[in-house]
Amino acid sequence: MTTRPSAVPLHCDQGGTGAPPLLLVHGWGGDAGEWAPHLAAWSRRHRVLAPDLRGHGRSPAPAGGAYGPRDFAADLAALLHRLDTGPVVAVGHSMGGQAVTALAVEHPALVRAVVVLDPAYGADDAELARLPGEQEALRAEGAAWAVRFVRGAFGPHTPPEVRARHERLMAAMDPDVLARCRDGMYLAPDAFGARAAARAYLARRRCPVLGVYSNEAAADWERASLTHPYSRVEAWPGCGHYLHEDRREVLVELVEEWTAGLDEPGATTYP
C-alpha cells in the first residue's frame, strides 16, 4: 500500500447549522470562493463547509508535493474529523469530483452521499494522448498555459465575472502545483482519471451518487458506473465546464431536492 504524506491543515469557509452537512470541493486551480453563493443559499438549511484544497487559495502547499485525489481526500478527512461534522454530502467539481470520490472510497464512514459536477475522471483515449504534451507545455509556459486552458472550459452562458475570477486565480497559481495535480489525476501509478481505472475505482463507492454533466455522452458513461439504487445522473447541455457557476440556482434546488430524499428508507443503505 502506498504511504500518503501527513494531512495538510486546510482553510475552510463555513456557514449554517442544519443537516445533512454539505462539503463543497472546488476543482483544479480554483478555491472556496467560487462556492460563496451556494454556501449562502445552502446555509439556510445545512451546515456547509467550503475548503481550499492543498496548494490552492489560502491552504498551504505541502513540502512533499503530493497532489493526488487520495492526498486531497486525506486532508478533507482530517478537516471533517477536526470539525466533528459527522457524515457529509460531499460535493465536488472537476478535480474536486475526484477528491470527493476518493473521500467516499477511502473514508466511507465520513460520507453519506456524493455529488459530482463534471468530475475529472473518465478520460478517453484522445484525452490521455494529449496529456503528456499538455503537461510539457504547462511546465514550460507556466500559468499562462493554464489561463489559456481554463478559457476553453467556459460556456456561452458563463458570467463575465466568473470568467475573470477563474483567469485571475489560474494566473496566480504555482505552475508546479498545477502540473502535479494533473499528474496525480491521470499519470500517477494509482491515478483513476482514465476510463478503465475510473470504472474500477468508482465501483468501490457504496453511497448514493448524484452526477451532473455538461454533455450527455459523459453523463451516460457515469450512469453505467452507478451501483446504488438512489443514484442519479443529469446532463445540462449548453453549460460550460463550470456548470455549478453557470446555473447556480438550478444546482442549489437540485441538491436540496436530492438530499431531502436521503431520509427515505434505504436511500443510504447499500443493497
Secondary structure, 3 states (H helix, E strand, C coil): CCCCCCCCCCCEEEECCCCCCEEEECCCCCCHHHHHHHHHHHCCCCCEEEECCCCCCCCCCCCCCCCCHHHHHHHHHHHHHHHCCCCEEEEEECHHHHHHHHHHHHCHHHEEEEEEECCCCCECHHHHHHHHHHHHHHHHHCHHHHHHHHHCCCCCCCCHHHHHHHHHHHHHCCHHHHHHHHHHHHHCCCCCCEHHHHHHHHCCCCCCEEEEECCHHHHHHHHCCCCCCCCEEEECCCCCCCHHHHCHHHHHHHHHHHHHHHHCCCCCCCC
